[in-house]
Amino acid sequence: MTLLLFAGFVALILLRVPITMAIGLAVLSALVYAGFSDTLYIIPLQVLDGVDNPSLLAIPFFIMAGNLMNGVGMTDRIFNFASALVGHMRAGLAQVNVVSSLLFAGVSGAAVADCAGLGTIEIKAMRERGYPAPFAAALTAASAVVGPIIPPSISLVVYAFLSNTSVARLFLAGIIPGIVVGLSLMAFNYLVALKQDFPREERKSLPQIGRAAIDGIAALIAPGIILAAILTGFTTATEAGVLACVYTIALGFVYRTFSFRMLWQALTETMTITSVIMIIIGFSHVMGWLLAIEQIPQQLADQILLFTESRTIFLLLLIVFLLAVGCFVEGVPAKLILVPMLLPIIDQFGIDRIHFGLIITLSLLIGIATPPMGIALYIVAEVGKVPFEKVAVAILPFLVPLIIALLVITFVPELVLFLPNLILGPA
């Protein structure tokens, strides 16, 4: 049954069947093969059980907040502020691209939103200043990886639900790794600029930087408000999502960009995305239930411990495996399938679950910028009007700094655990 479950799922993914249908059909075929007579009763029961969790309510509100922030025009202000800060550096607009993604990550919490929202502005500006279009598109896809690491993060909320860990600890744990990823990309841009004659922007004066900061300050303090509300116990993660939505709507009135048409569009997109995520979570719960019956996680843990007792070798094998999975399966559905299977092994090796949460999140995120199925590549190719084949080739060098950052975060756990332990105390 287990072999049929995974073989069916992989085959359907390779045939480009939508992930929701792939999981559902794989589960249905495994149940029928196993001879469950009440299959049509088990599936809806387990699906409803999988989504019946209060912590999942945070997901639609953070998605809604990201859509609203795009709608009220925060992206332009964030880009202008980043340009004022680092535009004068070597490969100026390339560095602006990365810094904008770091700032916007604290607003949207989703890599796709980064690509779609900032991507149009960034690629257009870089092309006009003489940067090769494939380079601009590839950098935009690579920098979008930081989106779901820096809080607030939909992906980390899902992991918290799966691993029974604290959302607040995970949000704090993502800050330093997100900065590490950003710095690795900026260092790579600098090295590339030593060999290529990339233009620099005019250095802004302190008053100009101040005006850009004031213009974008309301957008920049949004993640601080969300994180502070959760850490102080003023709100839960779900209520913080509601607070983010209310705050963004208020900003829309301040910026005079709010409209009911924009609100309706944000609501529509939120409902569509949330529906897909919840269907995936529901079907993945059925898959997890089947695996638990077969005791697959325990068997997998035993086999890996027989193969190696070295924590270092295990982590290296884990990274290779997760990078490969991320090339074909998006982060949320991949986590829903893998986290319940891997947690017993993680516990056996004594790896902190918060640390593992950042490892699996970043590993799978790199997959969105990896050919042939990385969704970020398709988005930047579309918004930047660049042939996909050229973007797929241009992204390859950017994978080097991303993987180096992943290795640093994996083997220096203090980078992940320092802030949670400092602010919330040891777990």
C-alpha positions as CSV (number, residue, x, y, z in Angstrom):
1,M,0.0,0.0,0.0
2,T,2.8,2.4,0.9
3,L,4.6,1.7,-2.4
4,L,1.5,2.4,-4.4
5,L,0.8,5.5,-2.4
6,F,4.2,7.1,-3.1
7,A,4.6,5.7,-6.6
8,G,1.2,7.0,-7.6
9,F,1.9,10.4,-6.1
10,V,5.3,10.8,-7.9
11,A,3.9,9.5,-11.2
12,L,1.0,12.0,-11.1
13,I,3.4,14.9,-10.2
14,L,5.6,14.0,-13.2
15,L,2.5,14.0,-15.4
16,R,1.9,17.6,-14.2
17,V,-1.3,16.7,-12.4
18,P,-2.2,19.5,-9.9
19,I,-0.9,18.8,-6.5
20,T,-4.3,18.7,-4.9
21,M,-5.5,16.0,-7.3
22,A,-2.2,14.1,-7.2
23,I,-2.4,13.7,-3.4
24,G,-6.1,12.9,-3.4
25,L,-5.9,10.2,-6.2
26,A,-2.8,8.6,-4.6
27,V,-4.6,8.3,-1.3
28,L,-7.8,7.0,-2.9
29,S,-5.9,4.3,-4.9
30,A,-4.0,3.2,-1.8
31,L,-7.2,2.9,0.3
32,V,-8.9,0.9,-2.5
33,Y,-5.9,-1.4,-2.9
34,A,-5.7,-2.0,0.8
35,G,-9.3,-3.1,0.8
36,F,-10.9,-0.5,3.0
37,S,-14.6,-1.1,2.5
38,D,-15.6,2.3,3.9
39,T,-13.2,4.4,1.8
40,L,-15.8,7.0,0.8
41,Y,-16.4,7.5,4.5
42,I,-12.8,7.5,5.7
43,I,-11.5,10.2,3.2
44,P,-13.9,13.0,4.1
45,L,-13.7,12.2,7.8
46,Q,-9.9,12.4,7.8
47,V,-9.9,15.5,5.5
48,L,-12.2,17.3,7.9
49,D,-10.1,16.2,10.9
50,G,-7.0,17.4,9.2
51,V,-8.2,21.0,8.7
52,D,-10.1,21.2,12.0
53,N,-7.4,23.0,13.9
54,P,-7.5,26.6,15.3
55,S,-3.8,27.3,14.4
56,L,-4.6,26.9,10.7
57,L,-6.9,30.0,10.9
58,A,-3.7,32.1,10.8
59,I,-3.1,31.1,7.2
60,P,-6.0,32.9,5.4
61,F,-5.4,36.1,7.4
62,F,-1.7,36.2,6.6
63,I,-2.5,35.5,2.9
64,M,-5.1,38.3,3.0
65,A,-2.6,40.7,4.6
66,G,-0.1,40.0,1.9
67,N,-2.6,40.6,-0.9
68,L,-3.8,43.8,0.7
69,M,-0.2,45.1,1.1
70,N,0.3,44.5,-2.6
71,G,-2.9,46.2,-3.4
72,V,-2.3,49.4,-1.4
73,G,1.1,50.0,-3.1
74,M,3.6,49.0,-0.4
75,T,5.9,47.5,-3.0
76,D,6.8,50.8,-4.6
77,R,7.7,52.4,-1.3
78,I,9.8,49.5,-0.1
79,F,11.7,49.5,-3.5
80,N,12.3,53.2,-3.3
81,F,13.6,52.9,0.3
82,A,15.9,50.0,-0.6
83,S,17.2,52.0,-3.6
84,A,18.0,55.0,-1.4
85,L,19.9,52.7,1.1
86,V,22.1,50.5,-1.2
87,G,21.6,51.7,-4.8
88,H,25.0,53.4,-4.8
89,M,26.8,50.1,-4.1
90,R,28.6,48.0,-6.7
91,A,25.8,46.3,-8.8
92,G,23.5,48.8,-7.1
93,L,20.1,47.7,-8.5
94,A,21.0,44.1,-8.0
95,Q,21.7,44.8,-4.3
96,V,18.4,46.8,-4.2
97,N,16.6,43.7,-5.5
98,V,17.9,41.6,-2.6
99,V,17.3,44.3,0.1
100,S,13.8,44.9,-1.3
101,S,13.0,41.2,-0.9
102,L,14.3,41.2,2.7
103,L,12.1,44.1,3.5
104,F,9.1,42.8,1.6
105,A,9.5,39.3,3.2
106,G,8.4,40.9,6.5
107,V,5.3,42.1,4.8
108,S,4.0,39.3,2.6
109,G,5.5,36.1,4.0
110,A,5.2,34.3,0.7
111,A,7.8,33.9,-2.1
112,V,5.2,34.0,-4.9
113,A,3.9,37.4,-3.6
114,D,7.5,38.7,-3.7
115,C,8.0,37.5,-7.3
116,A,4.7,38.8,-8.5
117,G,4.6,42.1,-6.5
118,L,8.2,43.3,-6.5
119,G,9.3,41.3,-9.6
120,T,7.6,43.6,-12.1
121,I,9.2,46.7,-10.6
122,E,12.7,45.2,-10.1
123,I,13.1,43.5,-13.4
124,K,11.9,46.6,-15.3
125,A,14.2,48.9,-13.4
126,M,17.2,46.7,-13.9
127,R,16.6,46.2,-17.6
128,E,16.3,50.0,-18.1
129,R,19.7,50.5,-16.4
130,G,21.4,48.0,-18.7
131,Y,21.3,44.7,-16.7
132,P,20.8,41.6,-18.8
133,A,17.1,40.6,-18.6
134,P,17.8,36.9,-17.7
135,F,20.2,38.0,-14.9
136,A,17.5,40.4,-13.5
137,A,14.8,37.7,-13.6
138,A,17.0,35.0,-12.1
139,L,18.1,37.3,-9.2
140,T,14.5,38.2,-8.5
141,A,13.6,34.5,-8.3
142,A,16.6,33.8,-6.0
143,S,15.9,36.7,-3.7
144,A,12.3,35.6,-3.4
145,V,13.5,32.5,-1.5
146,V,13.9,34.7,1.6
147,G,10.1,35.5,1.7
148,P,8.8,32.6,3.8
149,I,11.8,32.6,6.2
150,I,11.5,36.1,7.7
151,P,8.3,36.5,9.7
152,P,5.4,36.5,9.2
153,S,5.5,33.3,7.3
154,I,2.7,31.1,6.1
155,S,5.1,28.2,5.6
156,L,6.4,28.4,9.2
157,V,2.8,28.5,10.5
158,V,2.1,25.2,8.6
159,Y,5.3,23.7,10.1
160,A,4.3,24.8,13.6
161,F,1.0,23.0,13.1
162,L,2.7,19.8,11.9
163,S,5.5,19.7,14.5
164,N,3.6,21.0,17.5
165,T,6.0,23.8,18.0
166,S,5.6,27.5,18.9
167,V,4.8,29.9,16.1
168,A,6.5,32.7,18.0
169,R,9.7,30.7,18.4
170,L,9.7,29.8,14.7
171,F,9.1,33.5,13.7
172,L,12.0,34.6,15.8
173,A,14.2,31.7,14.5
174,G,13.7,32.9,10.9
175,I,15.1,36.4,11.2
176,I,18.8,35.6,11.3
177,P,18.7,32.9,8.7
178,G,16.8,35.2,6.4
179,I,19.5,37.9,6.8
180,V,22.2,35.2,6.1
181,V,20.5,34.3,2.8
182,G,20.2,38.0,1.9
183,L,23.9,38.6,2.6
184,S,25.0,35.6,0.7
185,L,23.2,36.9,-2.4
186,M,24.6,40.4,-2.0
187,A,28.1,39.0,-1.7
188,F,27.5,37.0,-4.9
189,N,26.3,40.2,-6.7
190,Y,29.4,42.0,-5.6
191,L,31.7,39.2,-7.0
192,V,29.8,39.2,-10.3
193,A,30.0,43.0,-10.5
194,L,33.8,42.7,-10.2
195,K,33.9,41.0,-13.6
196,Q,30.9,42.8,-15.3
197,D,30.5,46.5,-15.6
198,F,27.2,46.9,-13.8
199,P,26.0,50.5,-13.4
200,R,25.8,52.1,-10.0
201,E,23.0,54.5,-8.8
202,E,23.7,58.0,-7.5
203,R,24.5,58.1,-3.8
204,K,21.5,59.5,-2.0
205,S,22.0,62.3,0.6
206,L,20.8,61.7,4.2
207,P,17.7,63.9,3.7
208,Q,16.8,61.9,0.6
209,I,17.2,58.6,2.6
210,G,15.2,60.1,5.4
211,R,12.3,61.1,3.0
212,A,12.3,57.5,1.5
213,A,12.3,56.0,5.0
214,I,9.4,58.2,6.1
215,D,7.5,57.4,3.0
216,G,7.9,53.7,3.6
217,I,8.1,53.5,7.4
218,A,4.5,52.5,7.8
219,A,5.1,49.5,5.6
220,L,8.3,48.6,7.3
221,I,6.9,48.5,10.8
222,A,4.1,46.1,9.8
223,P,6.2,43.0,10.6
224,G,7.4,44.5,13.8
225,I,3.8,45.1,15.0
226,I,2.8,41.5,14.1
227,L,5.8,39.9,15.8
228,A,5.5,42.2,18.9
229,A,1.8,41.4,19.3
230,I,2.5,37.6,19.2
231,L,5.6,37.7,21.5
232,T,3.9,39.9,24.2
233,G,0.9,37.6,24.3
234,F,-1.3,40.5,23.2
235,T,-2.6,38.3,20.3
236,T,-2.3,34.8,19.0
237,A,-0.8,34.1,15.6
238,T,-4.3,34.1,14.1
239,E,-5.3,37.4,15.8
240,A,-2.0,38.9,14.6
241,G,-3.1,38.0,11.0
242,V,-6.3,39.9,11.6
243,L,-4.4,42.8,13.1
244,A,-2.1,42.8,10.0
245,C,-5.2,43.0,7.7
246,V,-6.8,45.9,9.7
247,Y,-3.4,47.8,9.8
248,T,-3.0,47.4,6.0
249,I,-6.5,48.6,5.3
250,A,-5.8,51.6,7.5
251,L,-2.6,52.2,5.5
252,G,-4.6,52.1,2.3
253,F,-6.7,55.1,3.5
254,V,-3.5,56.9,4.6
255,Y,-1.9,56.3,1.2
256,R,-5.2,57.0,-0.5
257,T,-4.9,53.8,-2.5
258,F,-7.7,51.9,-0.9
259,S,-10.6,50.9,-3.1
260,F,-13.4,48.4,-2.7
261,R,-12.4,46.9,-6.0
262,M,-8.9,46.3,-4.6
263,L,-10.5,44.8,-1.4
264,W,-12.7,42.5,-3.5
265,Q,-9.7,41.3,-5.6
266,A,-7.7,40.6,-2.4
267,L,-10.6,38.7,-0.9
268,T,-11.0,36.7,-4.1
269,E,-7.3,35.8,-4.3
270,T,-7.2,34.9,-0.6
271,M,-10.2,32.6,-0.8
272,T,-8.8,30.8,-3.9
273,I,-5.3,30.3,-2.4
274,T,-6.7,29.3,1.0
275,S,-9.0,26.7,-0.5
276,V,-6.1,25.1,-2.4
277,I,-3.9,25.0,0.7
278,M,-6.7,23.6,2.9
279,I,-7.5,20.9,0.4
280,I,-3.8,19.9,0.3
281,I,-3.7,19.9,4.1
282,G,-6.8,17.7,4.3
283,F,-5.6,15.1,1.8
284,S,-2.1,15.1,3.3
285,H,-3.7,14.3,6.7
286,V,-5.3,11.2,5.1
287,M,-1.8,10.3,3.7
288,G,-0.3,10.8,7.2
289,W,-3.0,8.6,8.7
290,L,-2.2,5.8,6.3
291,L,1.5,6.1,6.9
292,A,0.9,5.9,10.7
293,I,-1.1,2.7,10.3
294,E,1.8,1.2,8.4
295,Q,4.3,2.6,10.9
296,I,6.4,4.0,8.1
297,P,8.0,6.8,10.1
298,Q,9.2,4.4,12.7
299,Q,10.5,1.9,10.1
300,L,12.2,4.7,8.2
301,A,13.9,5.9,11.4
302,D,15.2,2.4,12.2
303,Q,16.6,2.0,8.7
304,I,18.4,5.3,8.7
305,L,19.9,4.6,12.1
306,L,21.2,1.3,10.8
307,F,22.7,3.1,7.8
308,T,24.5,5.8,9.8
309,E,24.7,7.1,13.4
310,S,26.6,10.2,12.3
311,R,24.5,13.4,12.7
312,T,26.6,15.2,10.2
313,I,26.2,12.5,7.5
314,F,22.5,12.4,8.2
315,L,22.1,16.2,7.8
316,L,24.0,16.1,4.5
317,L,21.8,13.3,3.2
318,L,18.7,15.1,4.4
319,I,19.7,18.3,2.6
320,V,20.3,16.5,-0.7
321,F,17.0,14.7,-0.3
322,L,15.0,17.9,0.5
323,L,16.6,19.8,-2.4
324,A,15.6,17.1,-4.8
325,V,12.1,17.0,-3.5
326,G,11.8,20.8,-3.6
327,C,12.6,20.7,-7.4
328,F,9.3,18.9,-8.0
329,V,6.9,19.5,-5.1
330,E,6.1,22.9,-3.6
331,G,7.0,23.7,0.0
332,V,3.6,23.3,1.8
333,P,2.5,20.0,0.3
334,A,6.1,18.6,0.6
335,K,6.1,19.5,4.3
336,L,2.7,18.0,4.9
337,I,4.0,14.7,3.6
338,L,7.5,14.7,4.9
339,V,7.4,16.4,8.4
340,P,5.4,13.6,10.1
341,M,7.7,11.0,8.6
342,L,10.9,12.8,9.5
343,L,10.2,14.0,13.0
344,P,10.9,10.6,14.7
345,I,14.3,10.6,12.9
346,I,15.0,14.2,13.9
347,D,14.2,13.4,17.5
348,Q,16.4,10.3,17.4
349,F,19.4,12.4,16.3
350,G,18.7,15.0,18.9
351,I,18.1,17.8,16.4
352,D,16.0,20.7,17.7
353,R,12.6,20.9,16.0
354,I,12.8,24.6,15.6
355,H,16.2,24.2,13.9
356,F,14.8,21.5,11.7
357,G,11.9,23.7,10.7
358,L,14.3,26.3,9.2
359,I,16.3,23.6,7.5
360,I,13.4,22.0,5.8
361,T,11.8,25.4,5.0
362,L,14.9,26.8,3.3
363,S,15.8,23.5,1.5
364,L,12.3,23.3,-0.1
365,L,12.3,27.0,-0.9
366,I,15.4,26.7,-3.0
367,G,13.4,24.3,-5.1
368,I,11.1,27.1,-6.2
369,A,14.1,28.7,-8.0
370,T,15.4,25.4,-9.4
371,P,14.7,24.1,-12.9
372,P,12.8,22.4,-14.3
373,M,9.6,23.0,-12.2
374,G,10.5,25.9,-9.9
375,I,7.4,28.1,-9.8
376,A,9.4,31.3,-9.1
377,L,11.1,30.8,-12.5
378,Y,7.8,30.7,-14.3
379,I,6.5,33.8,-12.5
380,V,9.6,35.9,-13.2
381,A,9.7,34.7,-16.8
382,E,6.1,35.9,-17.2
383,V,6.3,39.2,-15.4
384,G,9.7,40.1,-16.9
385,K,8.8,38.9,-20.4
386,V,12.0,36.7,-20.5
387,P,12.1,33.3,-22.2
388,F,11.9,30.6,-19.5
389,E,14.9,28.7,-21.0
390,K,17.1,31.8,-20.5
391,V,16.0,32.3,-16.9
392,A,16.5,28.6,-16.1
393,V,20.2,28.9,-17.2
394,A,20.8,32.3,-15.5
395,I,19.5,31.0,-12.2
396,L,22.1,28.2,-11.9
397,P,25.0,30.4,-10.5
398,F,22.6,31.9,-7.9
399,L,22.0,28.4,-6.4
400,V,25.6,28.4,-5.1
401,P,25.1,31.2,-2.5
402,L,21.7,29.8,-1.6
403,I,23.1,26.4,-0.9
404,I,26.1,27.8,1.0
405,A,23.6,29.8,3.2
406,L,21.6,26.6,3.8
407,L,24.8,24.7,4.8
408,V,25.8,27.5,7.2
409,I,22.3,27.5,8.8
410,T,22.3,23.7,9.0
411,F,25.6,23.3,10.7
412,V,25.6,26.4,12.9
413,P,22.3,25.9,14.7
414,E,23.0,28.9,17.0
415,L,22.1,31.2,14.1
416,V,18.6,29.7,14.2
417,L,18.2,29.3,18.0
418,F,19.9,32.4,19.3
419,L,16.9,34.8,19.1
420,P,14.2,32.4,20.4
421,N,16.4,31.4,23.3
422,L,17.4,35.0,24.1
423,I,13.9,36.4,24.0
424,L,11.7,33.5,25.0
425,G,14.2,31.5,27.0
426,P,15.5,27.9,26.3
427,A,12.7,25.6,25.1
